[in-house]
Amino acid sequence: MTDDSPRWLPAAEISRRVVPGELDPQSVVEAHLEAIERYDPRIHAYIYVDRAARAQRNHYGGVTLAVKDSQPVAGMPYTYATPSWRDRIATEDAVPVALARRSGVVVLGKTNLPELAASIGTTNTIFPPTQNPWREGFTPGGSSGGSAAAVAAGMCTFALGGDTGGSIRIPASCCGVVGLRPTPDRVASEEVDATVLQSRGPLARTVSDARVLFGLMTDTGPKQGLERMTKLIGMACSGADPACEAACRRAARALEQAGHHVEEIDWNPQPVTEGYAVVRRASMASFPADLSTFGPGIQKLAAEGRSLTAMDYFHAFESATDAANRAVGVPVQTRYDFLLTPTLGLLPMEIDRVPPFLGDAWARYVQFVLPVSFARVPAVSIPAGLHDGLPVGVQLVGRFAQEYELLDFAEQLEKMPGFGFQRPPGLD
């Protein structure tokens, strides 16, 4: 493979060249399949690959999509990484998959995740652990870790993930790609989400590609109109690892140099993490699967969830939502155009050091992504360079249902020196 392999082409460029016949759409598919054959035996991003995938000369013919295995694709495994569903095959596409296919997008396969999507790493008892494309032995983040790794390694054009407590933004930061968590329910779902926090969204190498996939998944397009050029941004970064805080402050300086205004704001994630710990236990207990087949950690959390009362759940949800609205929702709706934070409170870590789900170290890791989930507003993680050879991301938070405005602003930051996607070494 060479640097000019079509596997690295953005969706818009593929479309621009395929439609008039300058590029064979199947050549893009074959380039991605070849990359999977070559690199995935050590990265383990995919749990299933359609090696017979075929492209058509359509608007986005040749553009390829990888889908997190918490979402169905007709005829492909649908395991959720739990032994109860090891042999389950989906009979229909998830709504966003069906919409993407309509424009010619080719689904290459399903990507790895932790059991029931309940971890900030990507390990389970069915498939090998997914490796970070930047460094073997390190986590790609979770729970959409397989999707982020596939994108970073050039094994698809873009990927579909899911985000309840940060599961798109966390792996986006760890793998050095763009990850958009849309406002919940902006991307339709065929499943019931008891937490009302779940959001499906794109992982991509560029903001432009994230915008394309978001538009396809929602059947929407950017609004046309003039916007105020100078933005007021609220920034929070205290409590983060020094390298994560430094990336955030570097982003703030870059935005200020571009003419925007940045103010520091308070950020108290503790009530949110405490509330989420109750809500997530309840959601794991609600899975219609055999509890005895879960891994030990998940089995314990699900058992605790089954002992909760309705009032336990409502009080936890109310407390977490109130704290999130104070920290995120009200400021971004009434004063600031956007918020800026580190994506993660800690740097990517070795796979065997990923902290237990809902534990103390987990809480520090998710301290910036989780309040955004409970505020039910969109957010995007943007690559912000490297620290000791591993990616660091920053998070931009927008107003309710204003994903396109958020992506436009994120694209400004992405184009500034020191930001945006870099190819991991050894993958060309």
WOVEN-V264077 format. One line per field, one symbol per residue. phi: phi as a letter, one per 30 degrees, with the letter a starting at -180 (. if undefined). psi: psi as a letter, one per 30 degrees, with the letter a starting at -180 (. if undefined). Layout:
# WOVEN-V264077
phi = ???
psi = ???
This chain:
# WOVEN-V264077
phi = .beceddcddeddeddcdedjdbdddddedddddddedcdecdidccabddcebccdcecdjdcbcbedcbdbeicebchiceececdcdcbdeedddddeecjdcddlccdadehhcacbbbacccdddcdedadjcddiacddddddddddicadabcbbbcckdcdddeddcibcbccdeeidcdbccccddhcdbcadcadbdedddddddddchbbddcldcdddccbccbbdjdeeddddddddddddddddjdcbbdbdbbdeddddddededddddddddbdeddddeddedddddddcdcddedddddddddddddddbededccbcdbcbbddcdbdebdedcddedicddedddcdcddededdhbdabccebibbhicdbbbccccdeicdddddddddededdejbjdbdddicc
psi = llfgkfffkleeeeeefeeggfkjefeeeeeeeeeeeeffffehekfkkjfgkklliaehkfklkkkkggkkkkfllifggkfegegkkkflklefeeeeefgfkkjeakllllkggilgailagellkklkffjkflkgllfheeeeeeeeghglellkakjeggfeeefeeefhlkkkjlkkfeklkflkjffgfkkklkklfleeeeeeeeeeffhllkkklklkekkkkkkkfkflkeeeeeeeeeeeeeeefgglkkkklljjfeeeeeeeeeeeeeeeffkhljefflleeeeeeeeeefflleeeeeeeeeeeeeeeeeeeeeefffekellkllelfllklkeggklkkgaeeeeeegffeeeeeffhlllkkkkhaljhgklkllkkkalkgheeeeeeeeeeeeflkfllkkkkkgg.
